[in-house]
Every structure is written in C-alpha cells, then in structure tokens.
Amino acid sequence: MDTADATRGLLNNRELVGSSLYVRNDDPEANRERFLRFLGLLLLLLGMTEYVFGIMVHSPMLSIQFAGSVLAVASALELTHYPNVRYLPSHQAINLLFRTFGTIFYIACMFLNLTHCLEDISDIKSSEHSHDVNETENSAHSHGPDLAVNVFYITIADVIVKSIFTLVYNPLSIHFIGNFVVLVSPPAIAIALYFYNKLELHFFFDWLDHHLEPVTAITLTLICIAIAVFSLHRKKQYLLAEGPKNFKIDEISESVKTKNASLDKVDHVHASCVWPDGFTVSLKAYIKVEKNNKNWVAQAADDFLNLKSLLHTEIKAKGAKDVIVEPVFVDQNELNPTFDPICISTSCHNEDVGCCTIPKTADNA
C-alpha cells in the first residue's frame, strides 16, 4: 500500500508540475514577451549587419534602415529587464526612458544621414567632384554584384522582421501607420530602387535618375523625422510631468460639496501625467469641524472617509490612476488665516493617510 500510495503521489505531482508548466507556457503575455525578445535579438543582429554594410557601400537607404533598427532595439530594451522590475513603482518610467532614448538616437542618425544625402545631390562643385559623388552613389555596384546582392538580401530580411515587429509592438507609441512608415517603408522602398536600377529603368529626367536614391532618402528622412518628433511631442506631457489637459478640480470640488457639505475647499492640487496613460493627483481637502461638539473627532473621521471616497471616485472617473487626499480639519471659530500647513509627506503618500493636525490655541495650551 505504501508503494502504491507513493506511486500515486508521484504521478499526481508530475501531473501538477505538468499542468503548471502547461499554464505557464500557454500564458499569452509571457509568450508575447519571449517572442518580442527574439525579434529584438534579430533586430540587433540586423542593425549590426546594416551598420557594417552601410560603411562599405555608403548607401543612404541602408543608413535609414540602420537607424530604424536602433529605434526598434532601444524601445524593446524594456522587455529585457521587465521581469525583474515589473513590481517597482518606477518601472514604467524606465520604459519611457528607453523609448525616448531610441527616438532621440533615431532622429540624430536621420539628421546625420540627411546631411550626407544633401552632399550627394549638390553639384555646385567641379565636375571631378560630381564624378566622385556618382561613384559613391553606385558604390554597391562598384564593389561588385555580390555586394549589391548581399545588401538586397539584408533589405528583404529587414522588411520581413520589421513588418512582424510593427504588428506586435509599438516602438514610437503612436498609431500603427506611423510605425509602419518609419520602420517598414525604408527597406520596402530600397527594394523598389534596387529593381529600378537593376532593370535600368528611366522614368525621370537624367539628373533625378542619377540622384534617385539620395533624393528618395531625403524625402523619406524628412517624413520619418517629422513622425519621430511627433512621437516625442506625445511623450512630452509624461517626460515633463505635465498636468492633464481636461482635468478641472473646481468642477470636481463643487460636485463633491453637493454630496457632502463638510468640504470647505480643495487646494494645493498637484496633478501629473504618468506613462503610459493616466495621471496621479495629490491634494489637500479642507474639512469643516466643530470642536464645540464633544464628538467632533469621530465626526471628522467619518467626514474624511466619506470625502476621500467621493474625491477618489470623481477624480478617477476623469482618468486618474492614483489619488492622494490630505485632510486639513478647519474649525471656523478657531480658523487662523495665517496657518495653512503643507503636510503631505512621504509617509502620507505611502500610507495614504492624513498627517495634519489643528494647531493648539492659547485656550487649549
């Protein structure tokens, strides 16, 4: 019997372990994170390859692809540390930092590439310099057909990997179309340019045909920079901890007063946007009390709990994620207009409790 029981226990344990493993492997969020890490590794290898070949062939389109790879990898860095810091209060701020770094680095790379493209299309110098520029533009072909074919294969891999990446991730934190234009359109256009040159097509006048790649790169660079700047502008309210645009505390205060007349006023309101959405609010609620009433302490505590609940409900309905209400108990008969304590401290924030007390008067001293 002991052996049979032990065997059954072992089998049950295996079933439980297998079941837990199955659930863990079947967790959609965990699978998504692993897949994104795999894509991030591919993008890292792709970016390194594009950097090396970009130096060899001096291709402005390949430079744009490299900048896009860096943007994608930098924005996905949050996935590498997320399991270790997901429970820290600041983990969303770290994610915002990675995405902002990627966007700024991307803009810097694009501006650098823009200057090179403008140099490529400038024919204001001697014809000898123009000839040198021509050799630079066609450097992939001058290094031999094998190098041009290798760049073509890299570009195909780039468009495939980044297409998948933009479908499952939002590196710029904007609409899908913006991510698609920044990451996918450069390699797709580079493939079109490859076939245009390989088939020796001439749809434009001679100068544009000769400078087609740098002109295309300039146009695409300006569009992508505009999208990246728009992405940074969307992050500005989180980076600068700005207040939400449509948050009006006066309306909320009046609404709460109609439900509980013990609220005197709401003051010292601090509202700041928190990444990726929502905002936090801390405020002081001035609560009327009557110290002549022997039960004023219990009544004040009840009023505070009720007002705190009302303020939380009203403010969170506007999109707030966290609300800190600091009570200030005010007796109209003992009100000292010069006393207005700011007693929101770290402990009050952590415990969400009041730290303010009414100062003692000469009669109570």
C-alpha positions as CSV (number, residue, x, y, z in Angstrom):
1,M,0.0,0.0,0.0
2,D,2.8,2.4,0.9
3,T,4.5,1.8,-2.5
4,A,1.2,2.3,-4.3
5,D,0.4,5.5,-2.4
6,A,3.9,6.8,-3.2
7,T,3.5,6.0,-6.9
8,R,0.1,7.7,-7.0
9,G,1.6,10.7,-5.2
10,L,4.5,10.9,-7.7
11,L,2.1,10.7,-10.6
12,N,-0.1,13.4,-9.1
13,N,3.0,15.6,-8.6
14,R,4.0,15.1,-12.2
15,E,0.5,16.0,-13.3
16,L,0.6,19.1,-11.2
17,V,4.0,20.1,-12.4
18,G,3.0,19.4,-16.0
19,S,-0.2,21.3,-15.5
20,S,1.6,24.3,-14.1
21,L,4.2,24.2,-16.9
22,Y,1.4,24.0,-19.4
23,V,-0.3,27.0,-18.0
24,R,2.9,28.9,-17.9
25,N,3.8,28.1,-21.5
26,D,0.3,28.9,-22.6
27,D,0.3,32.3,-20.9
28,P,-0.3,34.7,-23.9
29,E,1.5,37.6,-22.3
30,A,4.6,35.5,-21.4
31,N,4.7,34.0,-24.9
32,R,4.4,37.5,-26.4
33,E,7.3,38.7,-24.3
34,R,9.5,35.8,-25.3
35,F,8.6,36.4,-29.0
36,L,9.4,40.1,-28.7
37,R,12.8,39.3,-27.1
38,F,13.5,37.0,-30.0
39,L,12.6,39.7,-32.5
40,G,14.7,42.2,-30.6
41,L,17.7,39.9,-30.9
42,L,17.1,39.6,-34.7
43,L,16.8,43.3,-35.0
44,L,20.1,43.8,-33.1
45,L,21.9,41.4,-35.4
46,L,20.2,43.1,-38.4
47,G,21.3,46.5,-37.2
48,M,24.9,45.5,-36.8
49,T,24.9,44.0,-40.2
50,E,23.4,47.1,-41.7
51,Y,25.9,49.3,-40.0
52,V,28.8,47.3,-41.5
53,F,27.4,47.2,-45.0
54,G,26.4,50.8,-44.7
55,I,30.0,51.8,-44.2
56,M,31.1,49.6,-47.1
57,V,28.5,50.8,-49.7
58,H,27.7,54.3,-48.4
59,S,24.0,53.8,-49.0
60,P,21.7,56.4,-47.6
61,M,18.8,54.0,-47.7
62,L,20.8,51.4,-45.7
63,S,21.6,54.1,-43.2
64,I,17.9,54.8,-42.7
65,Q,17.3,51.1,-42.2
66,F,20.1,51.0,-39.5
67,A,18.5,54.0,-37.7
68,G,15.2,52.2,-37.7
69,S,16.8,49.0,-36.3
70,V,18.4,51.0,-33.4
71,L,15.0,52.6,-32.7
72,A,13.3,49.2,-32.6
73,V,16.0,47.6,-30.4
74,A,16.1,50.6,-28.0
75,S,12.4,50.6,-27.5
76,A,12.3,46.9,-26.9
77,L,15.0,47.0,-24.2
78,E,12.3,47.3,-21.6
79,L,11.5,43.7,-22.3
80,T,14.9,42.5,-21.2
81,H,14.6,44.0,-17.6
82,Y,10.8,43.9,-17.3
83,P,10.5,40.6,-15.3
84,N,12.9,41.9,-12.7
85,V,11.4,45.4,-12.2
86,R,7.7,45.0,-13.1
87,Y,6.8,45.4,-9.4
88,L,8.8,48.5,-8.8
89,P,6.8,51.8,-8.8
90,S,9.3,53.3,-11.3
91,H,9.3,50.5,-13.9
92,Q,7.0,52.5,-16.3
93,A,9.4,55.5,-16.1
94,I,12.3,53.2,-17.1
95,N,10.3,52.0,-20.1
96,L,9.6,55.6,-21.1
97,L,13.3,56.3,-20.8
98,F,14.2,53.5,-23.2
99,R,11.7,54.6,-25.7
100,T,12.7,58.2,-25.5
101,F,16.4,57.3,-25.9
102,G,15.6,55.2,-29.0
103,T,13.6,58.1,-30.6
104,I,16.2,60.7,-29.9
105,F,19.0,58.5,-31.2
106,Y,16.9,57.8,-34.3
107,I,16.4,61.5,-35.0
108,A,20.1,62.1,-34.6
109,C,21.0,59.3,-37.1
110,M,18.5,60.6,-39.5
111,F,19.8,64.2,-39.4
112,L,23.3,62.9,-40.0
113,N,22.1,60.9,-42.9
114,L,20.3,63.9,-44.2
115,T,23.5,65.9,-44.4
116,H,25.2,63.1,-46.4
117,C,22.3,63.0,-48.8
118,L,22.3,66.7,-49.3
119,E,26.0,66.5,-50.1
120,D,25.4,63.7,-52.6
121,I,22.9,65.8,-54.6
122,S,25.0,69.0,-54.6
123,D,26.5,69.6,-58.0
124,I,27.8,73.1,-57.2
125,K,31.5,72.0,-57.3
126,S,33.7,70.8,-60.1
127,S,32.8,68.0,-62.4
128,E,35.5,65.9,-60.9
129,H,33.7,66.1,-57.5
130,S,30.5,65.3,-59.3
131,H,32.2,62.2,-60.7
132,D,33.3,61.2,-57.2
133,V,29.7,61.6,-56.0
134,N,28.5,59.4,-58.8
135,E,30.9,56.7,-57.7
136,T,29.7,57.0,-54.1
137,E,26.0,56.6,-55.2
138,N,26.7,53.5,-57.1
139,S,29.3,52.1,-54.7
140,A,27.3,48.9,-54.2
141,H,27.7,48.2,-57.9
142,S,31.3,49.3,-58.0
143,H,32.2,46.8,-55.2
144,G,30.8,44.0,-57.4
145,P,27.5,42.4,-57.9
146,D,27.9,40.1,-54.9
147,L,27.9,43.0,-52.5
148,A,24.8,44.5,-54.1
149,V,23.0,41.2,-53.9
150,N,24.0,40.8,-50.2
151,V,22.6,44.2,-49.5
152,F,19.4,43.2,-51.3
153,Y,19.1,40.1,-49.1
154,I,19.7,42.1,-46.0
155,T,16.9,44.5,-47.0
156,I,14.5,41.7,-47.6
157,A,15.2,40.3,-44.1
158,D,14.8,43.8,-42.8
159,V,11.4,44.4,-44.3
160,I,10.1,41.0,-43.0
161,V,11.4,41.3,-39.5
162,K,10.2,44.9,-39.0
163,S,6.8,44.1,-40.5
164,I,6.3,41.5,-37.9
165,F,7.7,43.8,-35.2
166,T,5.3,46.6,-36.0
167,L,2.4,44.3,-35.9
168,V,3.1,43.1,-32.3
169,Y,4.8,46.2,-30.8
170,N,4.5,49.9,-30.8
171,P,8.0,51.4,-30.6
172,L,7.0,55.0,-31.2
173,S,3.9,54.8,-29.0
174,I,1.8,56.2,-31.8
175,H,-0.6,54.9,-34.5
176,F,0.4,51.8,-36.4
177,I,0.7,53.7,-39.6
178,G,3.4,55.9,-38.1
179,N,5.4,52.9,-37.0
180,F,5.0,51.3,-40.4
181,V,6.2,54.3,-42.3
182,V,9.3,54.7,-40.0
183,L,10.3,51.0,-39.9
184,V,8.9,49.2,-42.9
185,S,8.7,51.7,-45.7
186,P,12.5,52.4,-45.9
187,P,13.5,48.7,-46.7
188,A,10.5,48.4,-49.0
189,I,11.4,51.5,-51.0
190,A,15.1,50.3,-51.1
191,I,13.9,47.0,-52.7
192,A,12.0,49.1,-55.3
193,L,15.1,51.2,-56.0
194,Y,17.2,48.0,-56.4
195,F,14.9,46.7,-59.1
196,Y,14.7,50.2,-60.7
197,N,18.5,50.3,-61.1
198,K,18.9,46.6,-62.0
199,L,16.3,46.8,-64.8
200,E,17.9,50.1,-65.9
201,L,14.6,51.9,-66.0
202,H,14.5,55.6,-66.8
203,F,11.1,57.1,-65.8
204,F,12.5,60.5,-64.8
205,F,14.9,63.1,-66.3
206,D,18.6,62.4,-66.2
207,W,19.6,64.3,-63.1
208,L,16.8,62.7,-61.0
209,D,17.5,59.3,-62.4
210,H,21.1,59.7,-61.4
211,H,20.3,61.0,-57.9
212,L,17.2,59.0,-57.3
213,E,18.5,57.2,-54.2
214,P,19.7,60.3,-52.3
215,V,16.6,62.3,-53.3
216,T,14.3,59.5,-52.2
217,A,16.3,59.2,-48.9
218,I,16.0,62.9,-48.3
219,T,12.2,62.8,-48.8
220,L,11.9,59.7,-46.6
221,T,14.2,61.2,-43.9
222,L,12.1,64.4,-43.6
223,I,8.9,62.4,-43.3
224,C,10.4,60.0,-40.7
225,I,11.9,62.8,-38.6
226,A,8.5,64.5,-38.6
227,I,6.9,61.3,-37.3
228,A,9.6,60.8,-34.7
229,V,9.3,64.4,-33.5
230,F,5.5,63.9,-33.2
231,S,6.2,60.8,-31.1
232,L,8.4,62.9,-28.8
233,H,5.7,65.6,-28.6
234,R,3.2,62.9,-27.5
235,K,5.7,61.9,-24.7
236,K,6.3,65.5,-23.6
237,Q,3.5,65.5,-21.0
238,Y,4.9,62.4,-19.4
239,L,8.6,63.5,-19.6
240,L,7.8,66.9,-18.0
241,A,5.1,65.5,-15.7
242,E,2.6,68.0,-17.0
243,G,-0.9,68.1,-15.7
244,P,-3.8,66.5,-17.7
245,K,-5.4,68.9,-20.1
246,N,-9.1,68.2,-19.3
247,F,-8.7,67.9,-15.5
248,K,-10.6,70.6,-13.7
249,I,-10.5,70.3,-10.0
250,D,-13.0,73.2,-9.4
251,E,-15.8,71.2,-11.1
252,I,-14.9,68.1,-9.0
253,S,-14.9,70.2,-5.8
254,E,-18.3,71.7,-6.4
255,S,-19.7,68.2,-7.3
256,V,-18.3,66.8,-4.0
257,K,-19.7,69.7,-2.0
258,T,-23.2,68.9,-3.2
259,K,-22.8,65.4,-1.8
260,N,-21.0,66.3,1.5
261,A,-21.3,69.9,2.8
262,S,-18.4,69.3,5.2
263,L,-15.9,70.0,2.5
264,D,-14.7,73.6,2.7
265,K,-12.4,73.7,-0.2
266,V,-9.8,71.7,-2.2
267,D,-6.3,73.3,-2.5
268,H,-2.7,72.6,-3.2
269,V,-3.6,70.3,-6.1
270,H,-0.7,68.6,-7.9
271,A,-1.7,66.6,-11.0
272,S,0.9,65.0,-13.3
273,C,0.7,62.6,-16.2
274,V,2.1,59.1,-15.7
275,W,3.3,56.9,-18.5
276,P,1.8,55.1,-20.4
277,D,-1.6,56.6,-19.6
278,G,-3.5,58.3,-16.8
279,F,-2.2,60.7,-14.2
280,T,-1.7,61.0,-10.4
281,V,-3.3,63.6,-8.2
282,S,-2.4,64.8,-4.7
283,L,-4.4,67.4,-2.9
284,K,-5.4,68.9,0.4
285,A,-9.1,68.7,1.4
286,Y,-10.2,71.3,3.9
287,I,-12.8,69.7,6.1
288,K,-15.1,71.7,8.4
289,V,-15.3,70.6,12.0
290,E,-17.0,71.9,15.2
291,K,-14.7,71.5,18.2
292,N,-17.5,72.6,20.5
293,N,-19.2,69.3,19.7
294,K,-17.7,66.6,22.0
295,N,-18.0,64.0,19.2
296,W,-16.2,66.2,16.7
297,V,-13.2,63.8,16.3
298,A,-15.4,60.9,15.3
299,Q,-17.5,63.1,13.1
300,A,-14.4,64.5,11.4
301,A,-13.0,61.0,10.8
302,D,-16.3,59.9,9.2
303,D,-16.4,63.0,7.1
304,F,-12.9,62.5,5.9
305,L,-13.6,58.8,4.9
306,N,-16.7,59.9,3.0
307,L,-15.0,62.8,1.3
308,K,-11.9,60.7,0.5
309,S,-14.2,58.1,-1.2
310,L,-16.1,60.8,-3.1
311,L,-12.9,62.5,-4.3
312,H,-11.3,59.2,-5.3
313,T,-14.5,58.3,-7.3
314,E,-14.8,61.7,-9.0
315,I,-11.1,62.1,-9.9
316,K,-10.6,58.5,-11.0
317,A,-13.6,58.9,-13.3
318,K,-11.5,61.5,-15.1
319,G,-8.7,59.0,-15.7
320,A,-6.5,59.3,-12.6
321,K,-4.6,56.2,-11.6
322,D,-3.7,57.2,-8.1
323,V,-5.2,59.9,-5.8
324,I,-3.7,61.1,-2.5
325,V,-6.1,63.1,-0.3
326,E,-4.5,65.0,2.6
327,P,-7.1,66.2,5.2
328,V,-6.9,69.6,6.9
329,F,-9.5,70.0,9.6
330,V,-10.8,73.5,9.9
331,D,-12.9,74.9,12.8
332,Q,-14.5,78.1,11.5
333,N,-14.4,79.6,15.1
334,E,-10.7,79.0,15.5
335,L,-9.5,79.5,12.0
336,N,-6.1,81.2,11.8
337,P,-5.8,82.7,8.3
338,T,-2.0,82.6,8.5
339,F,-1.9,78.9,9.2
340,D,-2.1,76.7,6.2
341,P,0.0,73.6,6.7
342,I,1.5,71.7,3.8
343,C,1.8,68.4,5.5
344,I,2.0,66.0,2.6
345,S,5.0,63.8,3.4
346,T,6.5,60.6,2.1
347,S,4.8,58.6,4.8
348,C,1.4,60.1,3.9
349,H,1.9,59.2,0.3
350,N,2.9,55.7,1.1
351,E,0.1,55.0,3.6
352,D,-2.5,57.4,2.1
353,V,-3.3,58.8,5.5
354,G,-3.6,62.3,6.9
355,C,-0.7,63.9,8.8
356,C,-2.2,67.3,9.5
357,T,-3.4,68.4,12.9
358,I,-5.1,71.6,14.1
359,P,-2.7,73.8,16.0
360,K,-3.3,74.3,19.6
361,T,-4.8,77.7,20.6
362,A,-4.0,79.6,23.7
363,D,-7.1,78.3,25.4
364,N,-6.2,74.7,24.7
365,A,-2.5,75.1,25.6
